[in-house]
Amino acid sequence: MVNEMKTKVARRHQITIPEEIRKRAKIAVGDVLDISYKRGKIQVEKIDENWNKVMKETRGAWRKHPIFKEMEDAVEIVNWMRGKK
């Protein structure tokens, strides 16, 4: 199991994710990654898996809300809040 590997920051502040980690994380060209800095560490997470997890966890959570109760899921709620139809 690979827990830690090293990579070097390139000239334009780019990094390469080592192949073994890309394969384990199922990261492909074009995937969107969330990068954050927390407690002295840089964290990278693949968006689609987290998004699907959030969708599953929040489905039905708004059923008692006066406006959101008519909406299907969090995506519809976010789109409504952003003024999208």
MODELLER restraints for C-alpha pairs under 7 A, 6 or more apart:
rsr = mdl.restraints
at = mdl.atoms
rsr.add(forms.Gaussian(group=physical.xy_distance, feature=features.Distance(at['CA:7:A'], at['CA:15:A']), mean=6.57, stdev=0.5))
rsr.add(forms.Gaussian(group=physical.xy_distance, feature=features.Distance(at['CA:7:A'], at['CA:16:A']), mean=6.43, stdev=0.5))
rsr.add(forms.Gaussian(group=physical.xy_distance, feature=features.Distance(at['CA:8:A'], at['CA:15:A']), mean=6.19, stdev=0.5))
rsr.add(forms.Gaussian(group=physical.xy_distance, feature=features.Distance(at['CA:9:A'], at['CA:15:A']), mean=5.05, stdev=0.5))
rsr.add(forms.Gaussian(group=physical.xy_distance, feature=features.Distance(at['CA:32:A'], at['CA:46:A']), mean=6.26, stdev=0.5))
rsr.add(forms.Gaussian(group=physical.xy_distance, feature=features.Distance(at['CA:32:A'], at['CA:47:A']), mean=5.82, stdev=0.5))
rsr.add(forms.Gaussian(group=physical.xy_distance, feature=features.Distance(at['CA:33:A'], at['CA:44:A']), mean=6.35, stdev=0.5))
rsr.add(forms.Gaussian(group=physical.xy_distance, feature=features.Distance(at['CA:33:A'], at['CA:45:A']), mean=5.45, stdev=0.5))
rsr.add(forms.Gaussian(group=physical.xy_distance, feature=features.Distance(at['CA:33:A'], at['CA:46:A']), mean=4.52, stdev=0.5))
rsr.add(forms.Gaussian(group=physical.xy_distance, feature=features.Distance(at['CA:33:A'], at['CA:47:A']), mean=5.44, stdev=0.5))
rsr.add(forms.Gaussian(group=physical.xy_distance, feature=features.Distance(at['CA:34:A'], at['CA:44:A']), mean=5.57, stdev=0.5))
rsr.add(forms.Gaussian(group=physical.xy_distance, feature=features.Distance(at['CA:34:A'], at['CA:45:A']), mean=5.07, stdev=0.5))
rsr.add(forms.Gaussian(group=physical.xy_distance, feature=features.Distance(at['CA:34:A'], at['CA:46:A']), mean=6.19, stdev=0.5))
rsr.add(forms.Gaussian(group=physical.xy_distance, feature=features.Distance(at['CA:34:A'], at['CA:47:A']), mean=6.07, stdev=0.5))
rsr.add(forms.Gaussian(group=physical.xy_distance, feature=features.Distance(at['CA:35:A'], at['CA:42:A']), mean=6.98, stdev=0.5))
rsr.add(forms.Gaussian(group=physical.xy_distance, feature=features.Distance(at['CA:35:A'], at['CA:43:A']), mean=5.62, stdev=0.5))
rsr.add(forms.Gaussian(group=physical.xy_distance, feature=features.Distance(at['CA:35:A'], at['CA:44:A']), mean=4.59, stdev=0.5))
rsr.add(forms.Gaussian(group=physical.xy_distance, feature=features.Distance(at['CA:35:A'], at['CA:45:A']), mean=6.59, stdev=0.5))
rsr.add(forms.Gaussian(group=physical.xy_distance, feature=features.Distance(at['CA:36:A'], at['CA:42:A']), mean=5.76, stdev=0.5))
rsr.add(forms.Gaussian(group=physical.xy_distance, feature=features.Distance(at['CA:36:A'], at['CA:43:A']), mean=5.25, stdev=0.5))
rsr.add(forms.Gaussian(group=physical.xy_distance, feature=features.Distance(at['CA:36:A'], at['CA:44:A']), mean=6.67, stdev=0.5))
rsr.add(forms.Gaussian(group=physical.xy_distance, feature=features.Distance(at['CA:37:A'], at['CA:43:A']), mean=6.10, stdev=0.5))
rsr.add(forms.Gaussian(group=physical.xy_distance, feature=features.Distance(at['CA:55:A'], at['CA:74:A']), mean=6.52, stdev=0.5))
rsr.add(forms.Gaussian(group=physical.xy_distance, feature=features.Distance(at['CA:58:A'], at['CA:74:A']), mean=6.97, stdev=0.5))
rsr.add(forms.Gaussian(group=physical.xy_distance, feature=features.Distance(at['CA:59:A'], at['CA:73:A']), mean=5.69, stdev=0.5))
rsr.add(forms.Gaussian(group=physical.xy_distance, feature=features.Distance(at['CA:62:A'], at['CA:68:A']), mean=5.84, stdev=0.5))
rsr.add(forms.Gaussian(group=physical.xy_distance, feature=features.Distance(at['CA:62:A'], at['CA:69:A']), mean=5.48, stdev=0.5))
rsr.add(forms.Gaussian(group=physical.xy_distance, feature=features.Distance(at['CA:63:A'], at['CA:69:A']), mean=4.18, stdev=0.5))
rsr.add(forms.Gaussian(group=physical.xy_distance, feature=features.Distance(at['CA:68:A'], at['CA:77:A']), mean=6.52, stdev=0.5))
rsr.add(forms.Gaussian(group=physical.xy_distance, feature=features.Distance(at['CA:71:A'], at['CA:77:A']), mean=6.55, stdev=0.5))
rsr.add(forms.Gaussian(group=physical.xy_distance, feature=features.Distance(at['CA:79:A'], at['CA:85:A']), mean=6.65, stdev=0.5))
